[in-house]
Amino acid sequence: MSVIRLSRKHRLDEHSQEVALERLSAQLGTALGAKVERSARVLRFAGAGFSGTVSLDDSRLEGEVRLGIMMRPLKRAITKEIEAGLLQYLGDT
C-alpha cells in the first residue's frame, strides 16, 4: 500500500475551518464516491482503491491517504490534485 502524508499550516478561523471540512466532506462523497465519517474536526473516508483521514486543528491540517494497488501508479497525479485542493481550501499559507 502506498501512502500520501500531508501537513500544512493554515490561518482559518473557526467558522472557516468548519466550512472547509464540510466542503471537503461533500467533495469526497460526491466527486470520488467515498464514504465519509466525521467526528469533531476529523474526517475518515474510504472509496474504491483509497482510504484516509484528515484532521484540522487551530493551526494545522494533517492528512493521510492510503492508496490500494490499482491506485499506486497514480500517486504523483493524486498528490498534485491534493496539493491544488489544499490551496483552494486553506489558501496560500
Secondary structure, DSSP 8 states (H G I E B T S, - for coil): -EEEEEEEE----HHHHHHHHHHHHHHHHHHH--EEEEETTEEEEEETTEEEEEEE-SSEEEEEEEE-TTTGGGHHHHHHHHHHHHHHHH---
